[in-house]
């Protein structure tokens, strides 16, 4: 009997789980593959939603956990956390002995995954390479591409960029983005009992009746503008509050600048207890997507507005430069970090009835494609730059 190929997937943050969940299920169910799941970094921390609890509640066995985050949420602690990640993940890979390691997207912790796997001669698979955004994420994403032996990308433009970076064409596979699989499933599950959904989560702030129109807000710091993180989030808080519309606000990622972002949100809460805003740390991916589907739209700079919301047709107001140049659909309106501009975009979105859907990042069947690719390719660590 042929031994199953061991596929080690490393999840380092709340959004990374949504980006890979359907592929995790497909790998686990594939007869030729064995899933090894490592959860690390902010995905283990309560103040960022404790994603590991959601992962386990949704039926996945976590093989190893790795605490990597040095507190402070600054450029310095991000760099140090990356170094700690290499140390911790190298020990885990030595223990699990995977045939292939999968790293996801562009967070700073993902480069630790890539370095540890590459220096241990383990074939590396990168999900969501070839996309463009700006900030440190761009450098990290493309560095992951150069470390990776195989590239499972979300769309044709991304595949072309990876090939133009000198990667072998036969190592690049257009699978679509697994997060679109979740969007398809969430849309198929509608209509949901939104009152029951809201009752599952506590959060902080005035309750929002999800049977009435509401906004969703998710804004992270821009890692190349950390000194402006507080004033940038204050502009969004001002615009959302003064709009008078109820909103569900989700906590930022553990990026450099998130401490200033979080402090601004807490200060706002203390001085504006009457604000029609309810703050959440986390939800399951399916529940969060249902919240998006039933909203008037999303405000902020999260990639969910660009990716899942483009497929769902949920209107999105993208603020600032965090998602600069990312491939996007017709659902997105771009505005600067300016309260007046954000407020005007909210007013326009509130009146918008039409939902414009685009399949920028796939058709909703990426997970099974990813599992099939992982089962069919021959692991290799031989690589050279080509031009």
C-alpha positions as CSV (number, residue, x, y, z in Angstrom):
1,X,0.0,0.0,0.0
2,X,1.4,3.4,-1.1
3,X,2.0,5.8,1.8
4,X,-0.1,9.0,1.7
5,X,1.7,12.2,0.8
6,X,2.0,14.4,4.0
7,X,0.8,18.0,3.3
8,X,1.7,20.4,6.1
9,X,-0.5,23.6,6.0
10,X,0.6,26.5,8.2
11,X,-2.1,29.0,9.3
12,X,-0.8,32.1,11.0
13,X,-3.8,34.5,11.2
14,X,-7.6,34.7,11.2
15,X,-7.9,35.6,7.5
16,X,-5.6,32.8,6.5
17,X,-8.0,30.2,7.7
18,X,-10.8,31.5,5.4
19,X,-8.3,31.6,2.6
20,X,-7.6,27.9,2.8
21,X,-10.5,26.2,4.6
22,X,-12.0,24.5,1.6
23,X,-8.6,23.2,0.6
24,X,-8.0,21.8,4.1
25,X,-11.2,19.8,3.8
26,X,-10.3,18.6,0.3
27,X,-6.8,17.5,1.4
28,X,-8.2,15.7,4.4
29,X,-10.7,13.8,2.3
30,X,-8.3,13.0,-0.6
31,X,-7.3,9.3,-0.6
32,X,-3.7,10.0,-1.5
33,X,-3.0,12.8,0.9
34,X,-2.6,13.3,4.7
35,X,-3.3,16.7,6.2
36,X,-0.9,18.0,8.8
37,X,-2.3,21.3,10.3
38,X,-0.1,23.8,12.1
39,X,-1.7,26.9,13.7
40,X,0.5,29.7,14.8
41,X,1.0,33.4,15.5
42,X,-2.1,35.6,15.9
43,X,-4.4,32.7,15.1
44,X,-3.7,31.5,18.6
45,X,-4.3,34.8,20.4
46,X,-7.6,35.8,22.1
47,X,-7.3,39.5,21.3
48,X,-7.2,38.6,17.6
49,X,-10.2,36.3,17.7
50,X,-8.5,33.0,18.7
51,X,-9.0,31.5,15.3
52,X,-7.7,28.1,16.5
53,X,-10.9,27.6,18.5
54,X,-13.0,28.1,15.3
55,X,-10.7,25.8,13.4
56,X,-11.2,23.0,15.9
57,X,-14.9,23.7,16.3
58,X,-15.3,23.2,12.5
59,X,-13.8,19.8,12.7
60,X,-10.1,20.1,11.9
61,X,-7.5,18.4,14.0
62,X,-4.6,20.8,14.8
63,X,-1.4,18.8,14.9
64,X,0.9,21.5,16.3
65,X,0.6,25.0,17.7
66,X,3.4,27.7,17.6
67,X,3.4,30.9,19.6
68,X,5.4,33.4,17.6
69,X,4.1,36.9,18.3
70,X,6.2,39.3,20.3
71,X,3.8,41.8,21.8
72,X,4.0,45.5,20.7
73,X,2.6,45.4,17.1
74,X,5.5,47.5,15.8
75,X,7.9,47.2,12.9
76,X,10.5,45.9,15.3
77,X,8.3,43.2,16.8
78,X,7.1,42.1,13.4
79,X,10.7,41.5,12.4
80,X,11.5,39.7,15.6
81,X,8.3,37.6,15.4
82,X,9.4,36.5,11.9
83,X,12.7,35.3,13.3
84,X,11.0,33.5,16.1
85,X,8.7,31.9,13.5
86,X,11.6,30.4,11.6
87,X,12.9,28.8,14.8
88,X,9.6,27.4,16.0
89,X,8.4,26.2,12.6
90,X,11.8,24.5,11.8
91,X,11.4,22.4,14.9
92,X,7.8,21.5,14.0
93,X,8.8,20.5,10.4
94,X,11.6,18.4,11.8
95,X,9.0,16.6,14.0
96,X,6.2,16.2,11.5
97,X,8.5,15.4,8.5
98,X,6.0,16.6,5.8
99,X,6.5,15.9,2.1
100,X,5.3,19.3,1.2
101,X,4.6,22.6,3.2
102,X,1.9,25.0,2.2
103,X,2.2,28.7,2.9
104,X,-0.6,31.2,2.4
105,X,-0.6,34.6,0.8
106,X,1.5,37.5,2.2
107,X,1.6,38.0,5.9
108,X,4.9,38.5,7.5
109,X,4.7,35.2,9.4
110,X,4.4,33.4,6.1
111,X,7.9,34.2,5.1
112,X,9.1,32.4,8.2
113,X,7.2,29.3,6.9
114,X,8.9,29.6,3.5
115,X,12.4,30.1,4.9
116,X,12.1,27.2,7.4
117,X,10.8,24.8,4.7
118,X,13.3,25.8,2.1
119,X,16.3,25.4,4.3
120,X,15.1,22.0,5.4
121,X,14.8,20.8,1.8
122,X,11.0,20.4,2.0
123,X,9.1,21.2,-1.2
124,X,7.2,24.5,-0.7
125,X,3.8,25.3,-2.1
126,X,2.6,29.0,-2.2
127,X,-1.1,29.9,-2.3
128,X,-2.1,33.3,-3.8
129,X,1.2,34.3,-5.3
130,X,1.5,36.8,-8.1
131,X,-1.0,39.4,-6.8
132,X,-0.1,43.0,-6.4
133,X,-1.0,45.3,-3.5
134,X,1.8,47.5,-2.2
135,X,3.2,47.8,1.3
136,X,5.4,45.2,3.0
137,X,2.8,42.5,1.9
138,X,4.0,42.9,-1.7
139,X,7.6,42.2,-0.8
140,X,6.6,39.2,1.4
141,X,4.3,37.7,-1.2
142,X,6.9,37.9,-4.0
143,X,9.7,36.6,-1.7
144,X,7.4,33.6,-0.9
145,X,7.1,33.1,-4.7
146,X,10.9,32.9,-5.1
147,X,11.2,30.4,-2.2
148,X,8.3,28.3,-3.4
149,X,8.6,25.3,-5.7
150,X,5.0,25.3,-6.8
151,X,2.5,28.2,-7.2
152,X,-1.2,27.7,-6.8
153,X,-2.6,31.1,-7.9
154,X,-6.1,32.7,-7.8
155,X,-6.4,34.1,-11.3
156,X,-4.7,34.3,-14.8
157,X,-3.1,37.7,-14.2
158,X,-1.4,36.4,-11.1
159,X,-0.2,33.3,-13.0
160,X,1.3,35.6,-15.7
161,X,3.1,37.7,-13.1
162,X,4.6,34.6,-11.4
163,X,5.9,33.3,-14.8
164,X,7.3,36.7,-15.6
165,X,9.2,36.6,-12.3
166,X,11.2,33.7,-13.7
167,X,9.2,30.7,-12.3
168,X,8.9,27.6,-14.5
169,X,5.5,27.6,-16.3
170,X,4.9,24.0,-15.4
171,X,5.1,24.9,-11.7
172,X,2.2,27.4,-11.9
173,X,-1.4,26.3,-11.5
174,X,-4.5,28.5,-11.7
175,X,-6.8,27.0,-9.0
176,X,-8.8,30.0,-7.9
177,X,-9.0,31.2,-4.4
178,X,-10.4,28.9,-1.7
179,X,-12.1,31.9,0.0
180,X,-14.4,32.1,-3.0
181,X,-15.5,28.5,-2.3
182,X,-16.7,29.7,1.1
183,X,-18.5,32.6,-0.5
184,X,-20.3,30.2,-2.9
185,X,-21.3,28.0,0.1
186,X,-22.5,31.0,2.1
187,X,-24.6,32.3,-0.7
188,X,-26.2,28.9,-1.2
189,X,-27.1,28.8,2.5
190,X,-29.2,31.9,2.4
191,X,-31.5,33.0,3.8
192,X,-30.0,32.7,7.2
193,X,-31.7,33.4,10.6
194,X,-29.7,36.6,11.2
195,X,-31.0,37.1,14.8
196,X,-29.8,33.6,15.7
197,X,-26.5,34.3,14.1
198,X,-26.0,37.6,16.1
199,X,-26.9,35.8,19.3
200,X,-23.9,33.4,18.9
201,X,-21.4,36.3,19.4
202,X,-21.1,38.8,22.2
203,X,-18.9,41.6,21.1
204,X,-18.9,45.1,22.6
205,X,-21.1,48.1,22.0
206,X,-24.8,48.8,21.2
207,X,-26.6,45.8,19.7
208,X,-27.4,46.0,16.0
209,X,-30.6,44.5,14.6
210,X,-29.4,42.5,11.6
211,X,-32.9,42.4,10.2
212,X,-32.4,46.1,9.4
213,X,-29.9,47.6,7.0
214,X,-26.3,47.9,8.4
215,X,-22.7,48.4,7.4
216,X,-19.7,46.1,8.0
217,X,-16.3,47.7,8.8
218,X,-12.9,46.1,8.8
219,X,-9.8,48.3,8.6
220,X,-6.2,47.2,9.2
221,X,-3.1,49.5,9.6
222,X,-1.1,50.2,6.5
223,X,2.3,48.7,7.4
224,X,4.3,51.3,5.4
225,X,2.4,54.1,7.2
226,X,2.4,52.9,10.8
227,X,2.9,56.5,12.1
228,X,-0.5,57.4,10.6
229,X,-2.4,54.3,11.8
230,X,-4.3,56.2,14.6
231,X,-5.3,59.2,12.5
232,X,-6.4,57.0,9.6
233,X,-8.7,54.9,11.7
234,X,-10.1,58.0,13.4
235,X,-11.2,59.3,10.0
236,X,-13.1,56.1,9.4
237,X,-14.6,56.1,12.9
238,X,-15.8,59.7,12.4
239,X,-17.4,58.9,9.0
240,X,-19.1,55.7,10.1
241,X,-20.4,57.3,13.3
242,X,-21.7,60.5,11.7
243,X,-23.4,58.5,9.0
244,X,-25.9,57.5,11.6
245,X,-26.1,54.0,10.1
246,X,-25.7,50.9,12.3
247,X,-22.4,49.1,11.8
248,X,-20.6,45.8,12.7
249,X,-16.9,46.6,13.2
250,X,-14.4,43.8,13.2
251,X,-11.0,44.0,15.0
252,X,-7.8,44.6,12.9
253,X,-5.1,42.0,12.1
254,X,-1.9,41.8,14.2
255,X,0.2,44.1,11.9
256,X,2.6,46.8,12.8
257,X,0.4,49.7,13.7
258,X,-2.5,47.6,15.0
259,X,-1.8,48.7,18.6
260,X,-2.5,52.3,17.6
261,X,-5.5,51.3,15.6
262,X,-6.9,49.3,18.6
263,X,-6.3,52.1,21.0
264,X,-8.2,54.6,18.8
265,X,-11.1,52.2,18.6
266,X,-11.2,51.7,22.4
267,X,-10.9,55.5,23.0
268,X,-13.8,56.1,20.6
269,X,-15.9,53.5,22.4
270,X,-15.4,55.2,25.7
271,X,-16.4,58.6,24.5
272,X,-19.2,57.5,22.1
273,X,-21.2,54.9,24.0
274,X,-24.3,55.9,22.1
275,X,-22.7,55.1,18.7
276,X,-24.6,52.6,16.7
277,X,-21.6,50.3,16.3
278,X,-21.0,46.8,17.7
279,X,-17.4,45.6,17.8
280,X,-16.4,42.0,17.2
281,X,-13.1,40.1,17.4
282,X,-14.0,37.2,15.2
283,X,-16.7,35.0,13.6
284,X,-16.6,31.7,11.8
285,X,-15.9,32.3,8.1
286,X,-19.4,31.2,7.1
287,X,-21.1,33.5,9.6
288,X,-19.0,36.4,8.6
289,X,-19.8,36.0,5.0
290,X,-23.5,35.7,5.8
291,X,-23.1,39.0,7.7
292,X,-21.5,40.5,4.5
293,X,-24.2,39.2,2.2
294,X,-27.0,40.7,4.2
295,X,-25.3,44.1,4.7
296,X,-25.5,47.2,2.6
297,X,-21.7,46.9,2.1
298,X,-18.3,46.8,3.6
299,X,-16.0,49.8,4.6
300,X,-12.3,49.7,5.3
301,X,-9.3,48.1,3.6
302,X,-9.6,44.3,4.1
303,X,-8.9,42.0,1.2
304,X,-12.3,40.3,1.8
305,X,-13.8,43.4,0.2
306,X,-11.7,42.8,-2.9
307,X,-11.9,39.0,-3.1
308,X,-15.1,37.5,-1.6
309,X,-17.2,40.6,-2.0
310,X,-16.3,40.8,-5.7
311,X,-17.8,37.3,-6.3
312,X,-20.8,38.1,-4.0
313,X,-21.4,41.5,-5.5
314,X,-21.3,43.2,-2.0
315,X,-20.5,46.9,-2.4
316,X,-17.2,47.8,-1.0
317,X,-15.5,51.1,0.0
318,X,-11.8,50.6,-0.1
319,X,-9.9,53.2,2.0
320,X,-6.3,54.1,1.3
321,X,-3.3,52.2,-0.1
322,X,-3.3,48.8,1.7
323,X,-5.0,47.1,-1.3
324,X,-3.3,49.4,-3.9
325,X,-3.3,47.8,-7.4
326,X,-4.9,44.5,-6.4
327,X,-7.1,43.0,-9.1
328,X,-10.7,44.0,-8.3
329,X,-14.2,43.8,-9.5
330,X,-16.9,46.5,-10.2
331,X,-18.1,46.3,-6.6
332,X,-15.2,48.4,-5.3
333,X,-15.0,52.2,-4.8
334,X,-11.6,53.6,-3.8
335,X,-11.4,56.6,-1.4
336,X,-8.5,58.3,0.6
337,X,-8.2,58.3,4.4
338,X,-10.5,61.3,4.7
339,X,-13.7,61.4,6.7
340,X,-15.6,63.5,4.2
341,X,-14.7,61.3,1.3
342,X,-15.6,58.1,3.2
343,X,-18.9,59.6,4.4
344,X,-19.8,60.6,0.8
345,X,-19.0,57.0,-0.4
346,X,-21.1,55.5,2.5
347,X,-24.1,57.8,1.5
348,X,-23.9,56.6,-2.1
349,X,-23.5,52.9,-1.1
350,X,-26.4,53.1,1.2
351,X,-28.7,54.0,-1.7
352,X,-27.2,51.5,-4.1
353,X,-29.5,48.6,-5.0
354,X,-27.6,46.9,-7.9
355,X,-25.0,44.2,-6.9
356,X,-22.2,43.8,-9.5
357,X,-20.7,40.4,-9.4
358,X,-17.3,39.4,-11.0
359,X,-15.4,36.1,-10.9
360,X,-12.0,37.8,-10.4
361,X,-10.6,35.2,-8.0
362,X,-12.2,32.0,-9.2
363,X,-15.5,30.1,-9.6
364,X,-15.9,28.7,-6.1
365,X,-14.3,25.2,-6.6
366,X,-10.6,25.9,-5.7
367,X,-10.3,23.6,-2.8
368,X,-10.7,20.4,-4.7
369,X,-8.4,21.7,-7.5
370,X,-5.7,22.4,-4.9
371,X,-5.9,18.9,-3.4
372,X,-5.7,17.4,-6.9
373,X,-2.6,19.4,-7.8
374,X,-0.9,18.4,-4.5
375,X,-1.6,14.8,-5.2
376,X,-0.5,14.8,-8.8
377,X,2.8,16.9,-8.7
378,X,6.2,15.4,-8.0
379,X,7.8,17.2,-5.0
380,X,11.0,18.9,-5.9
381,X,13.4,21.4,-4.3
382,X,15.5,22.0,-7.4
383,X,15.2,25.6,-8.6
384,X,17.0,28.2,-10.5
385,X,16.3,31.8,-11.7
386,X,15.2,31.9,-15.4
387,X,14.7,34.9,-17.5
